Amino acid sequence: MEYPLKTHRVLLIPELLNIIFNHLDLPSNAANARVCRLWSDISLDVLWKEVTKLKRLLQILAPLDVDETGELKFQRLPESADWRRFEKYAKRVRKLTYHSSSRRNLSGSAFDVVARTRTRLDILPNMHTLIWSGPPSFSIIFMHSRVKFFSVALDTNDEFLQPYFHDLVSRMPHLTTLNIQSSIPMRQIEPKMVELLLALPKLQKVVFPRFYFTTKIVETLSTLEQLGTMEFQYDQEQGVGKPEDVQDFTPTLVEGAFPALFDMSTNVRYNDAARFLNLPYAPRNITSLFIDSTDLEHPSAMYDVLSIIAENCKSLKLLALVSLRESFDDDPPDEGMSITLDTIKPAFKLQHLTSLDITHQFPLLLDQKDMETIASTWPSMESILLNPDPVHLSEPDLTLEALLPFAQHCPQLKQLGLYIDATSCSNLATPTVRFKALSLLAMGVSPIADDSPVSLYLSQLLPLGCIVGCGVTWDEADAFRLNLSPRFTLWHTVDDLLPLLIKLRIEERERTKHMEHELDDLRMRTKVISGREQLGAAKDVSTCIVA
């Protein structure tokens, strides 16, 4: 293809075309593939870079048909010519995602045909990411030594699991990220998992379900020289283990443990976490720590673990302490179960902290003065979530004025979550400061009586685009039983009203600024004219002739 105009030569730059094509949809790139050879190669790379529908890729080999069970099978066996055509597309695949729960799953016979007729062991030679949520055995044919990221869903603990792990290690020895999705209790597969982890020395990140980081697993992970991240996920597809498996958490660490760890998440009691972090060879250079306790923690336990963290993890930037939330009851909280400023004061020593998340059964016992202290202590904070959705709904001591210290002292704050009383705004002073970077104001289960005054007040504080969120992170059945829907509806209305109100505030400020500028200009003009008149009068006096 020739481009007579110099301005069209930009369409011959492969890197620029790649950027453009990556922002187009599938039909557009399919059309681009038919323009010219240059465009064809680039658009095909984009089209096949990430494969989320395996059947679309395999039907290049041979037509697929629905069998009597409703699954897809090959109408005929692929031949060598089919495989040569297939390789043109297979070499472009970088990421393969397969979910067997989708409609029209591939049959076992289809995978068997691929395994028997393939002309090379690495079917997708340039693939680096393999995400598999289906019968694990079917994933083996796609494994090869260049895969770096592997995610697999394990649903049964049977005799197949051990040889499957052996295949995983022998075929993908250079894995850097391993994600295990499962609800099999760790105690049932712990020896096999330990053997797997020890055989993957290049792991940099491990993602497990909750309650999978047992004593033995943590001891094993501590020996991996490149491991930087230990993480668990809450989402349903990740699965969940058994809390009993982490009740006895007493790892023994040796010198050189966790040499590269910087991000750690675990499900253990605060006392166990404090004991672990105080071990002689515990990780000292972590910058992110997430502790989700299996118990409803006492404030004294939080104080103790914060003291240990502040002493031993001085580089910490992100800290989350989550205590177990139990079903709601009408009994008042036990005396001493509420977290106060004194409870979290040890964390004030963490001068590099930019994110703090505290979650507890009961509302935090904090007042306006405490908000001033917290905000002024951490001016570099980017996220502060102070239990906005407690299960026990006692009346909060804080009002909307609790937002003001953070607007004043924390210019980089992007997320703020508080449990406050927003039922009355009549006695609140007009805000004189505004948030500069806030993108989320999390109100959780904060009580609210009227959306209008709250919206008007917040419109003076929040920047345009800031979202006001609400809701619970605990059992939604309890939220329904507590009839929290009315307050959620009011907060949603506040979120809907704010963009228009904030725009009006911005326009009002611009008009005021313009009027002040004009007023200053008029003052200046008046001053100049007055000065000229005085100067003229002086000249008249000095030049007059007396007869």
C-alpha positions as CSV (number, residue, x, y, z in Angstrom):
1,M,0.0,0.0,0.0
2,E,1.3,3.5,-0.9
3,Y,0.6,6.7,0.9
4,P,1.1,9.8,-1.3
5,L,0.8,12.2,1.6
6,K,3.4,12.6,4.3
7,T,0.7,12.8,6.9
8,H,-0.4,9.3,6.0
9,R,3.1,7.8,6.7
10,V,2.1,7.6,10.3
11,L,-0.1,4.6,9.3
12,L,3.1,2.7,8.4
13,I,4.5,2.8,11.9
14,P,3.9,-0.6,13.5
15,E,4.1,0.5,17.1
16,L,1.5,3.3,16.6
17,L,-0.8,0.9,14.7
18,N,-0.5,-1.6,17.6
19,I,-1.6,1.1,20.1
20,I,-4.5,2.1,17.9
21,F,-5.7,-1.5,17.2
22,N,-5.5,-2.3,20.9
23,H,-8.3,0.2,21.4
24,L,-10.6,-1.2,18.7
25,D,-13.2,-3.9,19.0
26,L,-13.0,-7.4,17.5
27,P,-15.0,-6.7,14.3
28,S,-12.9,-3.6,13.6
29,N,-9.6,-5.5,13.9
30,A,-11.1,-8.3,11.8
31,A,-11.6,-5.8,9.1
32,N,-8.2,-4.3,9.6
33,A,-6.6,-7.7,9.0
34,R,-7.9,-7.6,5.4
35,V,-6.4,-4.2,4.5
36,C,-2.7,-5.1,3.8
37,R,0.1,-7.4,5.0
38,L,1.4,-4.9,7.6
39,W,-2.1,-4.2,9.0
40,S,-2.9,-7.9,8.9
41,D,0.0,-9.0,11.0
42,I,-0.6,-6.3,13.6
43,S,-4.4,-6.8,13.8
44,L,-4.1,-10.6,14.0
45,D,-1.6,-10.2,16.9
46,V,-4.2,-8.0,18.7
47,L,-7.1,-10.4,17.8
48,W,-5.4,-13.5,19.2
49,K,-3.2,-12.0,22.0
50,E,-5.8,-12.9,24.6
51,V,-8.0,-15.9,24.0
52,T,-11.1,-16.2,26.2
53,K,-13.1,-18.6,24.0
54,L,-11.0,-21.7,23.4
55,K,-13.5,-23.1,21.0
56,R,-12.9,-20.1,18.7
57,L,-9.3,-21.1,18.5
58,L,-9.7,-24.8,18.2
59,Q,-12.2,-24.6,15.4
60,I,-9.4,-23.3,13.2
61,L,-8.1,-26.9,13.3
62,A,-11.4,-28.6,12.2
63,P,-15.2,-27.9,12.5
64,L,-16.8,-28.4,15.9
65,D,-20.2,-30.0,16.4
66,V,-22.5,-30.6,19.4
67,D,-22.6,-34.2,20.5
68,E,-25.4,-36.0,22.2
69,T,-24.4,-34.6,25.7
70,G,-24.5,-31.0,24.5
71,E,-20.7,-30.6,24.4
72,L,-18.5,-29.7,21.5
73,K,-16.4,-32.3,19.6
74,F,-14.5,-32.3,16.3
75,Q,-16.4,-33.4,13.3
76,R,-13.2,-34.9,11.9
77,L,-9.6,-35.4,13.0
78,P,-7.3,-32.5,12.3
79,E,-4.6,-33.2,9.7
80,S,-1.0,-31.9,9.3
81,A,-2.3,-29.1,6.9
82,D,-4.8,-28.1,9.6
83,W,-2.0,-27.8,12.2
84,R,0.1,-25.7,9.8
85,R,-2.8,-23.3,9.4
86,F,-3.4,-23.3,13.2
87,E,0.2,-22.4,14.0
88,K,-0.2,-19.1,12.1
89,Y,-2.7,-18.0,14.9
90,A,-1.3,-20.1,17.8
91,K,2.0,-18.3,17.8
92,R,0.2,-15.0,18.5
93,V,-1.6,-16.2,21.7
94,R,-0.1,-14.7,24.9
95,K,-2.9,-15.4,27.3
96,L,-5.4,-18.3,27.4
97,T,-8.5,-18.2,29.7
98,Y,-10.8,-21.2,29.9
99,H,-14.0,-21.5,32.0
100,S,-15.9,-24.8,31.6
101,S,-19.0,-23.3,33.2
102,S,-19.6,-21.4,29.9
103,R,-22.3,-22.5,27.5
104,R,-21.3,-25.3,25.0
105,N,-18.2,-26.7,26.8
106,L,-15.6,-28.6,24.9
107,S,-15.8,-32.3,25.4
108,G,-13.1,-34.5,26.8
109,S,-12.7,-36.1,23.4
110,A,-11.9,-32.7,21.8
111,F,-9.0,-32.3,24.2
112,D,-7.9,-35.9,23.5
113,V,-7.9,-35.3,19.8
114,V,-5.7,-32.2,20.2
115,A,-3.3,-34.1,22.4
116,R,-3.0,-37.0,19.9
117,T,-2.8,-35.1,16.7
118,R,-0.6,-32.1,17.6
119,T,2.6,-31.7,15.6
120,R,4.5,-30.0,18.5
121,L,4.4,-30.2,22.3
122,D,4.0,-26.5,22.9
123,I,0.7,-25.9,21.1
124,L,0.7,-22.2,22.1
125,P,4.5,-21.5,22.0
126,N,4.5,-17.8,23.0
127,M,1.8,-18.0,25.7
128,H,2.9,-16.7,29.1
129,T,-0.4,-16.7,31.0
130,L,-2.7,-19.7,31.5
131,I,-5.9,-19.3,33.5
132,W,-7.9,-22.6,33.8
133,S,-11.3,-23.1,35.4
134,G,-12.3,-26.6,34.2
135,P,-11.2,-30.2,34.6
136,P,-7.5,-29.7,35.5
137,S,-6.3,-32.6,33.4
138,F,-7.3,-30.9,30.2
139,S,-5.0,-28.0,31.0
140,I,-1.9,-30.2,30.7
141,I,-1.7,-30.1,26.9
142,F,-1.3,-26.3,27.0
143,M,1.5,-26.2,29.6
144,H,5.1,-25.4,28.5
145,S,8.3,-23.9,30.0
146,R,7.6,-20.3,28.9
147,V,4.4,-20.0,31.0
148,K,5.0,-17.6,33.8
149,F,1.5,-17.1,35.3
150,F,-0.8,-20.0,36.1
151,S,-4.2,-20.0,37.7
152,V,-6.2,-23.2,38.2
153,A,-9.4,-24.2,40.0
154,L,-9.2,-27.4,42.0
155,D,-12.5,-28.9,43.0
156,T,-11.7,-32.4,44.2
157,N,-8.8,-34.0,46.2
158,D,-8.4,-37.3,44.5
159,E,-5.5,-39.6,43.4
160,F,-5.1,-37.4,40.3
161,L,-3.9,-34.3,42.2
162,Q,-0.4,-35.6,43.0
163,P,0.5,-36.5,39.4
164,Y,-1.1,-33.3,38.2
165,F,1.1,-31.3,40.4
166,H,4.1,-33.3,39.1
167,D,3.0,-32.4,35.5
168,L,2.7,-28.8,36.5
169,V,6.2,-28.6,37.8
170,S,7.9,-30.5,35.0
171,R,6.1,-28.6,32.2
172,M,6.1,-25.1,33.8
173,P,9.2,-25.0,35.9
174,H,9.7,-21.2,35.5
175,L,6.4,-20.1,37.0
176,T,6.5,-16.7,38.7
177,T,2.8,-16.5,39.7
178,L,0.7,-19.3,41.0
179,N,-3.0,-18.8,41.8
180,I,-4.9,-21.7,43.4
181,Q,-8.7,-21.5,43.4
182,S,-10.3,-24.1,45.6
183,S,-12.5,-24.9,48.6
184,I,-10.6,-28.1,49.5
185,P,-9.5,-27.7,53.2
186,M,-5.7,-27.2,53.2
187,R,-5.2,-29.9,55.8
188,Q,-6.3,-32.4,53.1
189,I,-3.8,-31.3,50.5
190,E,-1.0,-29.7,52.6
191,P,1.8,-32.3,51.9
192,K,1.1,-32.2,48.2
193,M,1.0,-28.4,48.2
194,V,4.2,-28.2,50.1
195,E,5.9,-30.4,47.6
196,L,4.5,-28.3,44.7
197,L,5.8,-25.0,46.2
198,L,9.2,-26.3,46.9
199,A,9.5,-27.4,43.3
200,L,8.8,-23.9,42.0
201,P,11.8,-21.9,43.3
202,K,11.1,-18.9,40.9
203,L,7.7,-18.1,42.4
204,Q,7.3,-14.3,43.0
205,K,3.6,-14.3,43.8
206,V,1.3,-16.8,45.4
207,V,-2.5,-16.3,45.5
208,F,-4.6,-18.7,47.7
209,P,-8.1,-18.9,49.1
210,R,-8.7,-17.7,52.6
211,F,-7.3,-20.0,55.4
212,Y,-4.7,-21.6,53.1
213,F,-1.7,-19.9,54.7
214,T,-1.1,-22.6,57.4
215,T,1.9,-23.0,59.6
216,K,3.5,-25.5,57.2
217,I,2.7,-23.5,54.1
218,V,4.2,-20.3,55.5
219,E,7.3,-22.1,56.6
220,T,7.6,-23.5,53.0
221,L,7.1,-20.1,51.4
222,S,9.7,-18.5,53.6
223,T,12.4,-20.6,51.8
224,L,11.5,-19.2,48.3
225,E,14.2,-16.6,47.5
226,Q,12.2,-14.6,45.0
227,L,8.7,-14.6,46.7
228,G,7.5,-11.0,47.0
229,T,3.7,-11.5,47.5
230,M,1.5,-13.7,49.6
231,E,-2.1,-12.9,48.9
232,F,-5.6,-14.3,49.4
233,Q,-8.8,-13.2,47.7
234,Y,-12.4,-12.9,48.9
235,D,-14.3,-13.4,45.7
236,Q,-16.5,-16.5,45.3
237,E,-14.5,-18.1,42.5
238,Q,-11.3,-18.0,44.6
239,G,-13.0,-20.4,47.0
240,V,-12.4,-20.6,50.8
241,G,-10.7,-23.0,53.1
242,K,-11.5,-23.9,56.7
243,P,-10.7,-21.5,59.6
244,E,-9.7,-24.5,61.8
245,D,-6.6,-25.0,59.6
246,V,-5.0,-21.7,60.7
247,Q,-6.1,-21.8,64.4
248,D,-2.7,-23.2,65.4
249,F,-0.4,-20.8,63.6
250,T,3.1,-21.2,65.0
251,P,5.7,-21.1,62.1
252,T,9.4,-21.5,62.8
253,L,11.6,-19.4,60.6
254,V,15.3,-19.8,59.9
255,E,17.9,-17.3,59.0
256,G,17.3,-15.8,55.5
257,A,13.5,-16.4,55.6
258,F,11.4,-14.3,53.2
259,P,14.3,-12.4,51.7
260,A,12.2,-10.7,49.0
261,L,8.7,-10.5,50.7
262,F,7.1,-7.1,50.5
263,D,3.3,-7.9,50.4
264,M,1.8,-10.2,53.0
265,S,-1.9,-11.2,53.5
266,T,-2.9,-13.8,56.1
267,N,-6.0,-15.1,58.1
268,V,-4.8,-15.5,61.6
269,R,-5.6,-14.0,65.0
270,Y,-3.9,-10.8,66.0
271,N,-1.9,-12.4,68.8
272,D,-0.6,-15.1,66.4
273,A,0.3,-12.4,63.9
274,A,2.1,-10.4,66.6
275,R,4.1,-13.5,67.6
276,F,5.0,-14.3,64.0
277,L,6.1,-10.7,63.2
278,N,8.2,-10.7,66.4
279,L,10.2,-13.8,65.4
280,P,14.0,-13.2,64.9
281,Y,13.8,-13.9,61.2
282,A,10.3,-12.5,60.4
283,P,10.0,-10.4,57.3
284,R,11.1,-6.8,58.1
285,N,10.9,-5.1,54.8
286,I,7.2,-5.6,54.0
287,T,5.4,-2.5,52.7
288,S,1.9,-4.0,52.6
289,L,0.3,-6.1,55.4
290,F,-3.3,-7.4,55.5
291,I,-4.4,-9.4,58.6
292,D,-7.9,-10.8,58.5
293,S,-8.5,-12.4,62.0
294,T,-10.6,-15.5,62.6
295,D,-11.7,-14.0,65.9
296,L,-13.7,-11.0,67.1
297,E,-10.7,-9.2,68.4
298,H,-10.4,-7.3,71.6
299,P,-8.8,-3.8,71.4
300,S,-5.9,-4.9,73.5
301,A,-5.0,-7.5,70.9
302,M,-5.1,-4.8,68.2
303,Y,-2.9,-2.6,70.3
304,D,-0.4,-5.4,70.8
305,V,-0.1,-6.3,67.1
306,L,0.1,-2.6,66.1
307,S,2.9,-2.1,68.6
308,I,4.8,-5.1,67.1
309,I,4.2,-3.9,63.6
310,A,5.3,-0.3,64.4
311,E,8.5,-1.7,65.9
312,N,9.4,-4.3,63.3
313,C,7.8,-3.1,60.0
314,K,9.0,0.5,59.7
315,S,8.7,0.5,55.9
316,L,5.0,-0.3,55.9
317,K,2.9,1.7,53.5
318,L,-0.4,-0.2,53.5
319,L,-2.0,-1.7,56.6
320,A,-5.3,-3.4,57.0
321,L,-6.6,-5.0,60.3
322,V,-9.9,-6.9,59.9
323,S,-11.6,-8.4,62.8
324,L,-14.2,-11.1,62.5
325,R,-17.8,-9.7,62.3
326,E,-20.5,-11.9,63.9
327,S,-24.3,-11.7,63.3
328,F,-26.0,-8.7,64.8
329,D,-27.6,-8.9,68.3
330,D,-29.3,-6.2,70.3
331,D,-27.1,-6.5,73.3
332,P,-24.9,-3.5,73.9
333,P,-21.1,-4.1,73.3
334,D,-19.1,-5.3,76.2
335,E,-17.3,-2.6,78.1
336,G,-13.8,-2.2,76.6
337,M,-14.6,-3.8,73.3
338,S,-14.7,-0.4,71.4
339,I,-11.5,0.7,69.7
340,T,-10.3,4.2,70.8
341,L,-7.5,6.5,69.6
342,D,-5.2,5.0,72.3
343,T,-5.7,1.6,70.6
344,I,-4.3,2.7,67.3
345,K,-1.7,5.2,68.6
346,P,1.2,2.7,68.1
347,A,0.6,3.0,64.3
348,F,1.5,6.7,64.5
349,K,5.1,5.6,64.4
350,L,4.6,4.3,60.9
351,Q,5.6,7.5,59.1
352,H,5.6,6.0,55.6
353,L,2.0,4.8,55.9
354,T,-0.3,5.9,53.1
355,S,-3.2,3.5,53.6
356,L,-5.0,2.3,56.8
357,D,-8.1,0.1,56.9
358,I,-9.6,-0.9,60.3
359,T,-12.7,-3.2,60.3
360,H,-14.4,-4.3,63.6
361,Q,-17.7,-5.5,65.0
362,F,-18.4,-2.3,66.9
363,P,-18.1,1.4,65.9
364,L,-14.8,3.0,66.7
365,L,-15.0,5.3,69.8
366,L,-13.5,8.4,68.3
367,D,-14.5,12.1,68.6
368,Q,-13.7,15.3,66.6
369,K,-10.5,15.9,68.4
370,D,-9.3,12.4,67.5
371,M,-10.0,13.1,63.8
372,E,-7.8,16.2,64.1
373,T,-5.0,14.1,65.6
374,I,-5.2,11.3,63.0
375,A,-5.4,13.7,60.0
376,S,-2.5,15.9,61.3
377,T,-0.3,12.9,62.1
378,W,-0.6,11.3,58.6
379,P,-0.7,14.2,56.1
380,S,0.5,11.9,53.3
381,M,-2.3,9.5,53.6
382,E,-4.0,8.3,50.4
383,S,-6.6,6.0,51.9
384,I,-8.2,5.9,55.4
385,L,-11.1,3.5,56.1
386,L,-12.1,3.7,59.8
387,N,-14.7,1.0,60.1
388,P,-17.5,2.7,58.1
389,D,-19.8,-0.4,58.3
390,P,-19.8,-1.8,61.9
391,V,-22.3,-4.6,62.6
392,H,-23.4,-3.1,65.9
393,L,-25.3,0.1,65.0
394,S,-24.9,2.2,68.1
395,E,-25.2,6.0,67.6
396,P,-21.9,7.4,66.3
397,D,-20.3,10.3,68.0
398,L,-18.9,11.8,64.8
399,T,-20.8,14.2,62.5
400,L,-20.1,15.4,59.0
401,E,-17.6,17.8,60.5
402,A,-15.3,14.8,61.0
403,L,-14.5,15.2,57.3
404,L,-13.0,18.6,57.7
405,P,-9.6,17.7,59.3
406,F,-8.9,15.3,56.5
407,A,-9.7,17.9,53.9
408,Q,-7.4,20.3,55.6
409,H,-4.4,18.1,56.4
410,C,-4.4,15.3,53.8
411,P,-4.2,16.8,50.3
412,Q,-3.4,13.4,48.7
413,L,-6.3,11.6,50.2
414,K,-8.2,9.5,47.6
415,Q,-10.4,7.3,49.8
416,L,-12.0,8.1,53.2
417,G,-14.4,5.9,55.1
418,L,-16.1,6.9,58.4
419,Y,-19.2,5.9,60.5
420,I,-20.8,9.2,61.2
421,D,-24.2,10.7,62.2
422,A,-25.5,12.6,59.2
423,T,-29.1,13.0,60.5
424,S,-28.6,16.7,61.3
425,C,-26.7,19.4,59.4
426,S,-28.3,22.5,60.9
427,N,-25.6,23.3,63.5
428,L,-22.7,22.7,61.2
429,A,-20.5,25.6,60.2
430,T,-19.9,26.3,56.5
431,P,-16.7,24.4,55.4
432,T,-13.8,26.6,54.5
433,V,-11.6,23.8,53.1
434,R,-12.2,21.3,50.3
435,F,-10.8,17.9,49.4
436,K,-8.3,18.1,46.5
437,A,-8.0,14.4,45.4
438,L,-10.8,12.5,47.1
439,S,-12.4,9.9,44.7
440,L,-14.4,7.8,47.2
441,L,-16.3,8.8,50.4
442,A,-17.4,5.5,52.0
443,M,-20.3,6.1,54.4
444,G,-21.0,2.4,55.1
445,V,-24.0,2.2,57.3
446,S,-23.9,5.8,58.6
447,P,-27.4,7.1,59.6
448,I,-28.9,9.8,57.5
449,A,-32.4,11.4,57.7
450,D,-32.6,13.7,54.7
451,D,-30.5,13.7,51.5
452,S,-30.9,17.4,50.7
453,P,-29.0,19.1,53.5
454,V,-26.3,16.4,53.4
455,S,-25.9,16.9,49.7
456,L,-25.6,20.7,50.1
457,Y,-23.0,20.3,52.8
458,L,-20.9,17.8,50.9
459,S,-21.1,19.8,47.7
460,Q,-18.9,22.4,49.5
461,L,-16.3,19.8,50.4
462,L,-16.0,17.2,47.7
463,P,-14.3,17.5,44.3
464,L,-16.2,16.8,41.1
465,G,-16.2,13.1,40.3
466,C,-16.0,11.9,43.9
467,I,-18.3,9.0,44.6
468,V,-20.3,8.7,47.8
469,G,-20.6,5.0,48.6
470,C,-22.5,3.0,51.2
471,G,-23.3,-0.6,52.0
472,V,-21.9,-3.5,54.1
473,T,-19.0,-5.9,53.8
474,W,-20.6,-8.4,56.2
475,D,-23.7,-10.6,55.8
476,E,-26.2,-8.8,53.7
477,A,-29.0,-10.9,55.3
478,D,-28.4,-9.1,58.6
479,A,-28.4,-5.8,56.7
480,F,-31.8,-6.6,55.3
481,R,-33.1,-7.7,58.7
482,L,-31.9,-4.5,60.3
483,N,-33.8,-2.5,57.6
484,L,-30.8,-0.5,56.4
485,S,-32.3,-0.1,52.9
486,P,-33.8,3.4,53.7
487,R,-30.5,4.9,54.6
488,F,-28.8,3.2,51.7
489,T,-31.4,4.8,49.4
490,L,-30.8,8.2,50.9
491,W,-27.0,7.9,50.4
492,H,-27.5,6.8,46.8
493,T,-29.6,9.9,46.3
494,V,-26.9,12.0,47.8
495,D,-24.4,10.5,45.3
496,D,-26.8,11.2,42.4
497,L,-27.4,14.9,43.5
498,L,-23.7,15.8,44.2
499,P,-22.4,16.1,40.6
500,L,-24.9,18.8,39.7
501,L,-24.5,20.6,43.0
502,I,-20.7,20.5,42.8
503,K,-20.8,21.9,39.3
504,L,-23.0,24.7,40.5
505,R,-20.6,25.4,43.3
506,I,-17.7,25.5,40.8
507,E,-19.6,28.0,38.6
508,E,-20.5,30.0,41.6
509,R,-16.9,30.2,42.7
510,E,-15.8,31.2,39.2
511,R,-18.4,33.9,39.0
512,T,-17.3,35.2,42.5
513,K,-13.7,35.1,41.4
514,H,-14.5,37.0,38.2
515,M,-16.5,39.6,40.2
516,E,-13.7,40.0,42.7
517,H,-11.3,40.5,39.8
518,E,-13.5,43.1,38.3
519,L,-13.9,44.8,41.7
520,D,-10.1,44.8,42.1
521,D,-9.8,46.3,38.6
522,L,-12.4,49.0,39.5
523,R,-10.6,49.8,42.7
524,M,-7.4,50.2,40.8
525,R,-9.0,52.4,38.2
526,T,-10.6,54.6,40.9
527,K,-7.3,54.8,42.7
528,V,-5.5,55.9,39.5
529,I,-8.2,58.5,38.6
530,S,-8.2,59.8,42.2
531,G,-4.4,60.1,42.1
532,R,-4.5,62.0,38.8
533,E,-7.1,64.4,40.2
534,Q,-5.0,65.1,43.2
535,L,-1.9,65.5,41.1
536,G,-3.8,68.0,38.8
537,A,-5.0,70.0,41.7
538,A,-1.6,70.3,43.1
539,K,-0.2,71.5,39.8
540,D,-3.0,74.2,39.6
541,V,-2.0,75.5,43.0
542,S,1.7,75.6,42.3
543,T,1.4,77.4,39.0
544,C,-1.2,80.0,39.9
545,I,-0.1,83.7,39.5
546,V,-0.9,86.2,42.3
547,A,-1.5,89.8,41.0
